[in-house]
Amino acid sequence: MAFAAVSNAFAGGLLTNTNQNAAFVRNFAQEGKIDITSIYANPAGGAFLENGWHLSLNNQTAFQRRNIETTFPLFQLNYENPNITHRFEGKATAPTVPSITVSYNKDKWSLSGHFAISGGGGKCEFDKGLGSFEAAYSGVLYQMAPNILPEGVQFQGYTLNSYMKGKSYHFGLQLGGTYKFTNNVAGFVGVRGLYATSNYNGAVNPIVSTNVGKVPLNNYGIDLNCDQTAFGVAIILGVDWKINDKWNVSAKYESPTRLNLKNKSEIIVVEDLVKEKAADILSQFEDGKKVREDVPALLALGVQYSPIEKVRLNAAYHQFFDKVSTKFLNKEELIDHNTHEFLLGAEYDICKLITISGSWQNTRYGMDDEFMNDLSFNLSNNMVGGGVRINATNRLSIDLGYMCTFYQDREVTTQTAAGPKTDVFSRKNHTFGVGFNIDL
């Protein structure tokens, strides 16, 4: 989907945020844990909480840079930047990403609710536009400028007043219940309702340089403003096996969430040649059109081992079933394999008051080169995080965490009539989290 920058500013699959709270930020491998903060990752484990009410309030703040270096022969005609390689910098921010988890336990039964931003959670802006737009426009202007300029006026180059920005939020409300079949085994059944809302706003206004000065081509620009909304539901099943005081294992499956994003758009494109060249880019924003962008199914497995009372070691595995998740223009066919994530974490109780933790995650996406473009790209990565839990009282604990992501740059070359266009995609990401956990 356009601007995956804001739909995946955190950890997880193509359209899923797996970091739902500050406890994740300091220890990614939440699946094998039994805690109010692990209700999202291991909902069945909530059955083993003590009787009564449990509440977790969290906020995260994320900062991301998404940069693309595009090399294209016709960029040398840009009189403000005549290099064939242009750098397009996107700034994605999510200053406030809240979540709330609540659970009520009574003997063998537990009811829980979890509200969070399951995808997106921020906004992204490319204040100089995107390379795909400039590449298309440079070809259009080079082709048609000599024919539309007055006699004796010679085309010498171009520049673009261009920007693109977007914001996206997937609000998820998860409700469900657990039951302890035995003292060691519990199961969970629940649903998550997902409301998706996005906005994309951008413009491209060309100016050509001629032998008599600069000429704005007001009739050859593009102005875009598009709102998208959709609602979908996922079924969630979970199981937790508390083998003994040292070992705990869990599994969770989430069904796909069908999202048909309906466009409410205003697109102004005057010149037919511009419409033709930009058709592929703009087709997903047409007014009234429904854009299919399902959230993929997820299988999550986790284990926790406690060699001694004060130490807990965690491992988890995620698989997002991207290849069978329907996307706009059947882009799922351009995915070579599903997304895989491998997670490790460790916690140590320094004393009754302080617990420290650290973790690592490896994410491997499976998109082929044709899937990648500057409107939508994800990069395989390694992520590290850590933090502390402060046990302020017997009923109140505070989670503080920080994580950063190390992405693998990716180079993609596309053949065009004007020559090869090469994009080098890169990202940087930092996230901070704070959470308050209360036993009522």
Sequence and secondary structure as in RCSB ss.txt:
>XXXX:A:sequence
MAFAAVSNAFAGGLLTNTNQNAAFVRNFAQEGKIDITSIYANPAGGAFLENGWHLSLNNQTAFQRRNIETTFPLF
QLNYENPNITHRFEGKATAPTVPSITVSYNKDKWSLSGHFAISGGGGKCEFDKGLGSFEAAYSGVLYQMAPNILP
EGVQFQGYTLNSYMKGKSYHFGLQLGGTYKFTNNVAGFVGVRGLYATSNYNGAVNPIVSTNVGKVPLNNYGIDLN
CDQTAFGVAIILGVDWKINDKWNVSAKYESPTRLNLKNKSEIIVVEDLVKEKAADILSQFEDGKKVREDVPALLA
LGVQYSPIEKVRLNAAYHQFFDKVSTKFLNKEELIDHNTHEFLLGAEYDICKLITISGSWQNTRYGMDDEFMNDL
SFNLSNNMVGGGVRINATNRLSIDLGYMCTFYQDREVTTQTAAGPKTDVFSRKNHTFGVGFNIDL
>XXXX:A:secstr
 TTHHHH SSSSSSS     SHHHHH S  TT  SGGGTTT GGGGGGS SEEEEEEEEEEEEEEEEEEEE GGG
GGBSS   SEEEEEEEEEEEEEEEEEEEEEETTEEEEEEEEEEEEEEEEEETT  HHHHHHHHHHHHHHHHHHS 
TT  EEEEEEEEEEEEEEEEEEEEEEEEEESSSSEEEEEEEEEEEEEEEEEEEEEEEEEETTEEEE GGG EEEE
EEEEEEEEEEEEEEEE  SSSEEEEEEEE  B  EEEEEEEEEE  HHHHHHHHHHHGGG TT EEEB B  EEE
EEEEE SSTTEEEEEEEEEE GGGS BGGGGGGGBSS EEEEEEEEEEESSSSEEEEEEEEEEE  B GGG BTT
B    EEEEEEEEEE  SSSEEEEEEEEEEEE  EEEEEEETTEEEEEEEEEEEEEEEEEEEEE 
